Amino acid sequence: MATTPQHCPGFEQFKNLKTFTCKCPDCSASKEIFSDEFDKPHKCDSCGKEIDFTQCKLDAGS
């Protein structure tokens, strides 16, 4: 008898991801990214300016 998985397929590869939160330097809106996206360019969802993620902090709850 097969058992039902307790989580979605592929979960294992993402369970160690961390969440980072940055504030846009122009409009101060918060932007959240995952650690595997840290080296990709990101733009503010509010004003569209590029965000410098070297200024991010790691979320304590992640």
Secondary structure, DSSP 8 states (H G I E B T S, - for coil): -----SS-TTHHHHTT--EEEEE-TTT--EEEEEGGGTTS--B-TTT--B--GGG-EE-TT-
